[in-house]
Amino acid sequence: MTDTEFPSIIASGGDLSAFLSVNKQAVDAALNSAGALLFRGFEVPDPIAFDAAVNGYGEQGFTYEDSLSNAVRTNVTQRVFTANEAPPTTEIFLHHEMAQTPLYPSKLFFYCEIAAAAGGATPLCRSDWVFERLQAEAPEFAARCEAEGVRYTNVMPGDDDAGSGQGRSWRSTLSAKTPDAAEARLQDLGYSWEWLEDGSLRATTPALPAVRVLDGGARTFFNQLIAAFRGWSDSRNDPNKAVTFGDGTPITAENMAPAIRIADELTHDLAWRAGDVALIDNFLVMHGRRPFEGRRRVLASLIA
């Protein structure tokens, strides 16, 4: 681990779109070092200005429509959408965005339009630091994650359930209007599946990487294990059945305890102010959402 400021704060003023466009190389260097950047004090009064800032950054977008995200979200512009519409009392635990699927973005932009009256921070955690400690404190688990990967099982409803952090319907998730179309998409992705009596769809991924090797050789705990194990709970989903090792062996509470403890110890809460924009390296940093009171509106835009 290093003493790198995390997240790194860039406090300035003026138009964020122009700043990101002119300073793209320096911004990328800072992101590569810190893993997460917070832009504070810039003129980002509304979602249109946020969309312009993402456009100014100049990289290809990763749309919600084309993703396999489990979360119910609403588009505000073509490339900007709500971060998650789960109830304020629901905690969203640490995860790498969409790492429970074969399709995931490389970077994430977040924008705080309205800060919560209380709570609502976005916890951030460097997963290279997590994996470094896991190798020392739980070497067998770390080695098995790296060697075998992990499989995720999620039950998707027939229609969106905004009351759940895992409530996106199979129709929306798979861009499928019919069960036959859903099955064809799952087959292409290498999933196995089962239709349930209420019209829900239980889908299990192929073995996906649980550890990612970055360009510089660092290894990150790149997965959704913590979020799935702690938070994939609703009327359809049981966290104890959500994750297995690549060979199908269940991942237990005993397996997960060191990873959860280490991640909690290394987490930094980003307390939002209205107008803040954050840029996160999705391969390096996990994020989540704390419960909150009052109205909170944080929007997201993803980079391919």
C-alpha positions in Angstrom: 0.0 0.0 0.0 1.0 3.6 -0.5 0.3 6.9 1.1 -1.5 8.2 -2.0 -4.3 10.6 -1.2 -7.5 8.7 -1.6 -9.7 9.9 -3.2 -7.6 12.7 -4.7 -9.5 16.0 -4.6 -9.2 18.5 -7.5 -10.7 21.8 -6.2 -11.1 24.5 -8.8 -13.8 26.4 -10.6 -15.2 27.1 -14.0 -16.5 24.7 -16.6 -15.7 21.1 -15.8 -16.2 20.0 -19.5 -13.5 22.4 -20.7 -11.2 21.4 -17.8 -11.4 17.7 -18.5 -10.9 18.3 -22.2 -7.8 20.5 -21.8 -6.3 18.5 -19.0 -7.2 14.9 -20.1 -3.6 13.6 -19.9 -3.0 15.0 -16.4 -6.4 13.8 -15.2 -5.7 10.3 -16.4 -2.3 10.3 -14.7 -3.9 11.4 -11.5 -6.6 8.7 -11.8 -4.0 6.0 -12.5 -2.2 7.0 -9.3 -5.1 7.5 -6.9 -7.9 5.3 -8.4 -10.6 7.9 -7.6 -10.8 11.7 -8.3 -13.2 14.2 -6.8 -13.8 17.4 -8.8 -15.2 20.0 -6.3 -16.0 23.6 -6.9 -16.6 23.4 -10.6 -19.8 24.8 -12.3 -21.9 21.7 -12.7 -25.4 22.9 -11.8 -27.5 20.2 -13.4 -27.5 16.9 -15.3 -27.0 18.6 -18.6 -23.8 20.1 -17.4 -22.7 16.7 -16.1 -23.4 15.2 -19.5 -21.3 17.9 -21.1 -18.5 17.2 -18.6 -18.5 13.5 -19.4 -18.5 14.3 -23.1 -15.6 16.7 -22.5 -13.6 13.8 -21.1 -13.8 12.3 -24.6 -14.1 8.6 -24.1 -16.7 6.1 -25.4 -19.7 5.6 -23.2 -21.1 2.4 -21.7 -24.9 2.7 -21.7 -27.2 1.3 -19.1 -29.4 -0.2 -21.8 -26.6 -2.3 -23.1 -25.3 -3.4 -19.7 -26.3 -6.5 -17.6 -26.6 -4.4 -14.4 -28.9 -5.9 -11.8 -30.0 -2.4 -10.5 -33.1 -0.5 -11.6 -32.0 2.8 -13.0 -33.7 5.6 -15.1 -32.0 7.4 -17.9 -31.8 11.2 -17.6 -29.9 11.7 -20.9 -28.6 9.0 -23.3 -25.4 8.6 -21.3 -26.5 9.8 -17.8 -28.7 7.8 -15.5 -29.7 7.4 -11.8 -27.1 5.5 -9.8 -29.5 3.2 -8.1 -33.1 3.5 -7.2 -33.1 1.2 -4.2 -34.9 2.6 -1.1 -32.8 5.1 1.1 -32.6 2.5 3.9 -30.9 0.0 1.7 -27.1 -0.1 1.9 -25.3 -1.0 -1.3 -22.2 -2.8 -0.4 -18.7 -2.5 -2.0 -18.4 -3.8 -5.5 -16.8 -3.3 -8.9 -19.4 -2.1 -11.2 -20.9 -5.0 -13.2 -18.1 -7.4 -12.3 -20.8 -10.0 -11.7 -21.2 -10.1 -15.5 -19.0 -10.6 -18.5 -19.6 -6.9 -19.6 -18.3 -4.1 -17.4 -17.1 -0.5 -17.8 -13.6 0.7 -17.2 -14.4 3.9 -15.4 -17.3 5.5 -13.6 -18.4 9.1 -13.4 -20.8 10.1 -10.5 -22.5 13.5 -10.0 -24.2 14.8 -6.9 -27.2 16.9 -7.9 -28.8 16.8 -4.5 -26.9 15.8 -1.3 -28.8 13.9 1.3 -29.8 15.6 4.6 -27.9 12.8 6.5 -25.9 9.8 5.3 -25.7 8.9 1.7 -21.9 8.9 1.3 -20.3 6.7 -1.4 -17.8 4.4 0.3 -14.7 3.8 -1.8 -12.1 1.1 -1.4 -8.8 0.3 -3.3 -9.2 -3.4 -4.1 -5.5 -3.7 -4.9 -4.8 -2.9 -1.2 -7.5 -5.4 -0.3 -6.0 -8.2 -2.3 -2.5 -7.4 -1.0 -3.7 -8.0 2.5 -5.8 -11.0 1.6 -2.7 -12.7 0.2 -1.0 -12.2 3.6 -4.0 -12.8 5.9 -6.1 -15.4 4.0 -3.7 -16.8 1.4 -5.7 -20.0 0.6 -8.9 -17.9 -0.2 -7.0 -15.4 -2.2 -5.3 -18.1 -4.2 -8.5 -20.0 -4.9 -10.3 -16.8 -6.0 -7.4 -16.1 -8.5 -7.2 -19.7 -9.7 -10.9 -20.6 -10.0 -12.8 -17.3 -10.3 -16.4 -17.1 -9.1 -20.0 -17.8 -10.3 -22.9 -15.6 -9.4 -26.6 -16.5 -9.3 -29.3 -13.9 -9.4 -33.1 -14.2 -9.7 -34.5 -11.5 -12.0 -38.2 -10.6 -11.8 -40.4 -10.4 -14.9 -41.0 -6.7 -14.3 -38.7 -4.1 -12.6 -38.8 -4.0 -8.8 -37.5 -0.6 -7.7 -37.8 -1.7 -4.1 -34.7 -4.0 -4.5 -31.1 -3.2 -5.3 -31.3 -6.3 -7.5 -34.7 -5.5 -9.0 -34.0 -5.1 -12.7 -36.2 -7.4 -14.7 -34.9 -10.1 -17.0 -36.6 -8.3 -20.0 -34.6 -5.1 -19.3 -31.4 -6.8 -18.2 -31.2 -9.1 -21.3 -32.9 -6.7 -23.8 -35.4 -9.5 -24.4 -39.1 -9.2 -25.0 -39.8 -13.0 -24.8 -38.4 -16.0 -22.8 -37.0 -17.4 -26.0 -35.0 -14.2 -26.7 -33.8 -14.2 -23.1 -32.6 -17.8 -23.4 -30.8 -17.0 -26.6 -28.9 -14.1 -24.9 -28.0 -16.2 -21.9 -26.7 -19.0 -24.1 -24.5 -16.5 -26.0 -23.1 -15.3 -22.7 -22.4 -18.8 -21.4 -25.0 -18.7 -18.5 -27.1 -21.5 -17.2 -30.7 -20.7 -16.2 -34.0 -21.8 -14.8 -37.5 -20.4 -15.1 -39.5 -20.1 -11.9 -43.3 -20.4 -11.5 -43.9 -16.7 -10.9 -42.2 -15.8 -14.2 -38.8 -14.9 -12.6 -35.6 -16.1 -14.1 -32.8 -17.6 -12.1 -29.5 -17.2 -14.0 -26.0 -18.4 -13.1 -22.9 -17.0 -14.8 -20.0 -19.0 -16.1 -16.9 -18.8 -14.0 -15.8 -15.1 -14.0 -12.5 -13.7 -12.8 -12.4 -12.7 -9.2 -8.9 -11.2 -9.4 -7.8 -8.8 -12.2 -4.1 -8.1 -13.2 -3.6 -4.5 -14.1 -1.2 -3.2 -16.7 1.5 -2.5 -14.1 1.2 -6.0 -12.7 -0.8 -5.1 -9.5 -3.7 -7.5 -8.7 -7.1 -6.3 -7.6 -10.0 -8.1 -5.9 -12.1 -7.4 -9.0 -15.5 -8.9 -8.3 -18.9 -8.4 -6.6 -18.3 -10.9 -3.8 -18.8 -8.5 -0.9 -21.9 -6.9 -2.4 -23.4 -10.2 -3.3 -22.6 -11.9 0.0 -23.8 -9.0 2.2 -26.5 -7.4 0.2 -28.1 -9.6 -2.5 -31.2 -10.1 -0.4 -34.8 -9.6 -1.4 -38.0 -11.7 -1.9 -36.2 -13.6 -4.6 -32.6 -13.7 -3.7 -30.6 -15.3 -0.8 -27.1 -14.0 -0.3 -26.0 -17.5 0.9 -26.8 -18.9 -2.5 -25.6 -16.1 -4.6 -21.9 -16.9 -5.0 -19.7 -20.0 -5.4 -16.2 -20.7 -6.4 -15.6 -21.4 -10.1 -16.1 -25.2 -9.5 -19.5 -24.6 -7.9 -18.4 -25.0 -4.3 -20.2 -22.5 -2.0 -18.4 -19.5 -0.7 -19.0 -19.4 3.0 -19.2 -16.7 5.7 -15.9 -18.1 7.0 -14.4 -17.6 3.5 -15.7 -14.0 3.2 -15.0 -12.8 6.7 -11.4 -11.7 6.1 -12.2 -9.9 2.8 -15.2 -8.0 4.4 -13.1 -7.0 7.5 -10.1 -5.9 5.4 -12.3 -3.9 2.9 -14.2 -2.2 5.8 -10.9 -1.2 7.4 -9.6 0.3 4.1 -12.8 2.1 3.1 -13.0 5.9 2.8 -16.5 7.5 2.7 -17.0 10.2 0.0 -19.4 12.7 1.6 -21.1 14.5 -1.2 -21.7 18.2 -1.8 -24.1 19.3 -4.5 -22.2 19.9 -7.7 -19.4 17.3 -6.9 -18.3 15.0 -9.7 -16.2 11.9 -9.1 -14.2 9.8 -11.6 -13.4 6.2 -10.5 -11.2 3.6 -12.0 -13.6 0.6 -12.0 -10.7 -1.9 -12.2 -9.0 -0.5 -9.2 -11.6 0.9 -6.8 -14.8 -0.6 -5.3 -17.7 1.6 -4.4 -21.1 1.4 -2.7 -23.8 3.6 -1.1 -24.6 4.3 2.5 -28.2 4.6 3.7 -29.5 8.1 3.9 -32.3 10.5 5.1 -34.0 13.1 3.0 -33.8 13.4 -0.7 -30.6 12.4 -2.5 -29.9 12.4 -6.2 -26.6 11.0 -7.5 -26.3 10.3 -11.2 -23.9 8.1 -13.0 -22.3 7.8 -16.4 -20.0 4.9 -17.4 -17.0 4.7 -19.7 -16.4 1.6 -21.9 
